[in-house]
Amino acid sequence: MHTATLPLPSGDASLRTVVRAQAVPAQRQFDSRTLFGDAQEVRITHFGQEYRLRQTRNGKLILTK
């Protein structure tokens, strides 16, 4: 979080602190064809754990640990 100290608009010599939230990074988006290519399954490692993401014949996605 970022803070800034600004003078009050009334000309008062007092100062006020304004807290600004950090910018949220943009979400990353991938087309499933980019992830899978010709495969029906991809493996994803997340914090040392392996997950399987696979496509069904009906075009659904299933994520399993």
C-alpha positions in Angstrom: 0.0 0.0 0.0 1.3 3.5 -0.8 0.7 6.5 1.4 1.1 10.2 0.7 0.8 13.2 3.1 -1.1 16.1 1.6 -2.0 19.6 3.0 -5.7 20.1 3.8 -7.6 22.1 1.1 -8.7 24.7 3.7 -5.1 26.1 3.8 -4.8 24.7 7.3 -1.2 23.9 8.2 -2.3 20.4 9.4 -1.5 17.5 7.1 -3.6 14.4 6.3 -2.5 11.0 5.2 -4.1 9.5 2.2 -3.7 5.7 1.6 -3.8 4.4 -2.0 -4.3 0.8 -2.8 -1.8 -0.9 -4.9 -2.7 -1.6 -8.5 -4.1 -5.1 -9.1 -2.2 -6.9 -11.8 -4.3 -7.7 -14.9 -5.6 -11.3 -15.2 -3.8 -13.6 -17.6 -6.0 -15.3 -20.1 -5.1 -18.2 -22.3 -7.0 -19.9 -25.1 -7.4 -23.6 -24.3 -6.0 -24.5 -27.7 -2.8 -22.7 -26.7 -2.5 -24.8 -23.5 -3.4 -28.1 -25.0 -2.2 -28.0 -28.6 -2.9 -31.6 -29.9 -2.9 -33.1 -26.4 -6.0 -34.1 -24.3 -4.2 -33.4 -21.0 -1.7 -31.0 -19.5 0.0 -31.2 -16.2 0.3 -28.1 -14.0 2.6 -27.7 -11.0 1.2 -25.4 -8.3 3.2 -24.9 -5.1 5.0 -28.3 -5.5 1.7 -30.2 -6.2 0.9 -31.7 -9.6 -2.5 -31.2 -11.1 -3.9 -32.7 -14.3 -6.2 -30.6 -16.6 -7.9 -32.7 -19.2 -10.5 -32.2 -21.9 -13.5 -34.5 -22.2 -15.0 -35.6 -25.5 -17.8 -33.1 -24.9 -15.3 -30.2 -24.7 -15.5 -29.8 -20.9 -12.4 -29.4 -18.7 -11.6 -31.5 -15.6 -8.9 -30.5 -13.1 -7.7 -33.2 -10.7 -4.9 -33.5 -8.2 
